[in-house]
Amino acid sequence: MRLPPFTYNRPQDLDEALELLNAYGKDCKILAGGTDLLVRMKQGLVAPMNLISLKALSELAEIRETATDLKIGAAAKLSDILAYQPVQGRWPGLFESIKAIGAPSIQHFSGTIGGNLCQDNRCQFYNQSRSFRRARQTCNKAGGSTCFAWKGGSDKCHSVCQSDTAPILIAMGAKVVIKSRQETRAIPLEELYSSIGEHPLTLGDNEMLTEILVPVRAPGDGSAFEKLAYRSAIDYAVVSAGAFVQTDGNQMLKASLVIGAVARGPLTIATIEKTLEDRPVGDEQAIDEAAKEAMNAAEAFMANNMTQPVEYRTQMVSVITKRALKLATKRALSNKEVSEAK
Ligand SMILES: Cc1cc2nc3c(=O)[nH]c(=O)nc-3n(C[C@H](O)[C@H](O)[C@H](O)COP(=O)(O)OP(=O)(O)OC[C@H]3O[C@@H](n4cnc5c(N)ncnc54)[C@H](O)[C@@H]3O)c2cc1C
């Protein structure tokens, strides 16, 4: 598999990168670690004329804490976030989600958090070789007019968001900073996702992600990320869940749950807060109810976009949800480090 021709741009600072982005518009892609983009280019799924590399932008690789947030530069390497000592203890769910991405080679050599959040949606009918794709009609995501993943076909693309960090970051209330040459804005992370399979992000052509802001840990809160995959390394999620809870030691004060790998964007289970709020900590019935709600919500989006059967994935939403909520609660009660809690 060969890369198509392109012009490689290596800006030396953020202003220069934003200038280039503004000038090229639709004709370019941002290159962070390249572990998603270069694979798609080699498969002939995308052929940008210009690449803008973030490699020289040290200002986008910073990780630091303030009184209100953990601030992670969009081009921070996954391995650097894992190595940043406070993350494992205070944001265990984030730590787990990064650990679960691909393989250590992806985490260590190139993969970035911005690239993880902005990676393209995937589908078993789309992320394939040219010869596989040539053998059938062009699907929606590749510019055609049908979706093979949806039973009976569909005029909408049903590719799936596979970012492992998005569910837990959304559950924890993270924001992202988005910049263009003209403006800077901070939005809740969930607003980065459009729920449109062909164009899963709401970013404009001249915009890029520059920072991720994760709220600091408060007393009595806990987070957890659970992922089901065939192999513990390399494989994308069959289903994943990010859970965040807050307790006063006796009752649940807050709960949020986001399911990954089932829909066109991370799927927030909006009813969870009401279901778990004011229920006693460790109430198995409440957790069962929450898991059922998650499963029902996910079922509506399930498509044949992965090799695993839809029925199996739907059932597994309930299992993974329970695990994530229980672990987040355990952490909320103990506030112990992830390695001790597992
Ligand atoms: C074998 C294999 C297994 C994988 N397994 C997983 C997995 O289990 N879980 C998972 O989540 N991912 C997985 N991935 C996907 C990918 O490796 C990771 O998501 C990685 O974190 C992507 O980061 P990157 O820096 O390499 O992104 P890139 O490939 O550089 O970029 C990805 C996309 O995001 C855009 N982009 C990058 N940075 C920005 C920015 N700052 N602003 C705007 N747009 C931006 C790029 O233009 C591109 O479209 C896997 C990949 C491979 C090859």
PDBQT file of the ligand as one rigid body, heavy atoms in Angstrom, charges set to zero:
ROOT
HETATM    1  C1  LIG A 401      -3.783  -1.170  14.487  1.00  0.00    +0.000 C 
HETATM    2  C2  LIG A 401      -4.492   0.021  15.049  1.00  0.00    +0.000 A 
HETATM    3  C3  LIG A 401      -5.246  -0.121  16.205  1.00  0.00    +0.000 A 
HETATM    4  C4  LIG A 401      -5.918   0.977  16.745  1.00  0.00    +0.000 A 
HETATM    5  N1  LIG A 401      -6.648   0.795  17.868  1.00  0.00    +0.000 NA
HETATM    6  C5  LIG A 401      -7.318   1.835  18.403  1.00  0.00    +0.000 A 
HETATM    7  C6  LIG A 401      -8.088   1.653  19.587  1.00  0.00    +0.000 A 
HETATM    8  O1  LIG A 401      -8.147   0.566  20.149  1.00  0.00    +0.000 OA
HETATM    9  N2  LIG A 401      -8.751   2.726  20.070  1.00  0.00    +0.000 N 
HETATM   10  C7  LIG A 401      -8.712   3.953  19.488  1.00  0.00    +0.000 A 
HETATM   11  O2  LIG A 401      -9.343   4.885  19.992  1.00  0.00    +0.000 OA
HETATM   12  N3  LIG A 401      -7.977   4.158  18.382  1.00  0.00    +0.000 NA
HETATM   13  C8  LIG A 401      -7.272   3.138  17.819  1.00  0.00    +0.000 A 
HETATM   14  N4  LIG A 401      -6.519   3.324  16.692  1.00  0.00    +0.000 N 
HETATM   15  C9  LIG A 401      -6.593   4.629  15.996  1.00  0.00    +0.000 C 
HETATM   16  C10 LIG A 401      -5.436   5.597  16.286  1.00  0.00    +0.000 C 
HETATM   17  O3  LIG A 401      -4.202   4.926  16.282  1.00  0.00    +0.000 OA
HETATM   18  C11 LIG A 401      -5.574   6.312  17.614  1.00  0.00    +0.000 C 
HETATM   19  O4  LIG A 401      -6.883   6.783  17.759  1.00  0.00    +0.000 OA
HETATM   20  C12 LIG A 401      -4.591   7.473  17.768  1.00  0.00    +0.000 C 
HETATM   21  O5  LIG A 401      -4.746   8.060  19.031  1.00  0.00    +0.000 OA
HETATM   22  C13 LIG A 401      -4.806   8.547  16.707  1.00  0.00    +0.000 C 
HETATM   23  O6  LIG A 401      -3.911   9.606  16.983  1.00  0.00    +0.000 OA
HETATM   24  P1  LIG A 401      -2.918  10.182  15.887  1.00  0.00    +0.000 P 
HETATM   25  O7  LIG A 401      -2.199  11.311  16.536  1.00  0.00    +0.000 OA
HETATM   26  O8  LIG A 401      -2.063   9.115  15.306  1.00  0.00    +0.000 OA
HETATM   27  O9  LIG A 401      -3.968  10.689  14.810  1.00  0.00    +0.000 OA
HETATM   28  P2  LIG A 401      -3.780  11.099  13.250  1.00  0.00    +0.000 P 
HETATM   29  O10 LIG A 401      -3.800   9.859  12.434  1.00  0.00    +0.000 OA
HETATM   30  O11 LIG A 401      -2.601  11.996  13.096  1.00  0.00    +0.000 OA
HETATM   31  O12 LIG A 401      -5.091  11.942  13.051  1.00  0.00    +0.000 OA
HETATM   32  C14 LIG A 401      -6.376  11.350  13.089  1.00  0.00    +0.000 C 
HETATM   33  C15 LIG A 401      -7.400  12.328  12.504  1.00  0.00    +0.000 C 
HETATM   34  O13 LIG A 401      -7.557  13.432  13.373  1.00  0.00    +0.000 OA
HETATM   35  C16 LIG A 401      -7.217  14.660  12.724  1.00  0.00    +0.000 C 
HETATM   36  N5  LIG A 401      -6.491  15.456  13.724  1.00  0.00    +0.000 N 
HETATM   37  C17 LIG A 401      -5.388  15.082  14.419  1.00  0.00    +0.000 A 
HETATM   38  N6  LIG A 401      -5.066  16.044  15.307  1.00  0.00    +0.000 NA
HETATM   39  C18 LIG A 401      -5.981  17.028  15.161  1.00  0.00    +0.000 A 
HETATM   40  C19 LIG A 401      -6.177  18.292  15.799  1.00  0.00    +0.000 A 
HETATM   41  N7  LIG A 401      -5.370  18.729  16.770  1.00  0.00    +0.000 N 
HETATM   42  N8  LIG A 401      -7.219  19.066  15.398  1.00  0.00    +0.000 NA
HETATM   43  C20 LIG A 401      -8.050  18.632  14.418  1.00  0.00    +0.000 A 
HETATM   44  N9  LIG A 401      -7.920  17.463  13.779  1.00  0.00    +0.000 NA
HETATM   45  C21 LIG A 401      -6.893  16.663  14.151  1.00  0.00    +0.000 A 
HETATM   46  C22 LIG A 401      -6.373  14.260  11.519  1.00  0.00    +0.000 C 
HETATM   47  O14 LIG A 401      -6.483  15.200  10.473  1.00  0.00    +0.000 OA
HETATM   48  C23 LIG A 401      -6.973  12.902  11.155  1.00  0.00    +0.000 C 
HETATM   49  O15 LIG A 401      -8.114  13.076  10.346  1.00  0.00    +0.000 OA
HETATM   50  C24 LIG A 401      -5.816   2.257  16.124  1.00  0.00    +0.000 A 
HETATM   51  C25 LIG A 401      -5.044   2.392  14.963  1.00  0.00    +0.000 A 
HETATM   52  C26 LIG A 401      -4.387   1.296  14.433  1.00  0.00    +0.000 A 
HETATM   53  C27 LIG A 401      -3.562   1.479  13.194  1.00  0.00    +0.000 C 
ENDROOT
TORSDOF 0
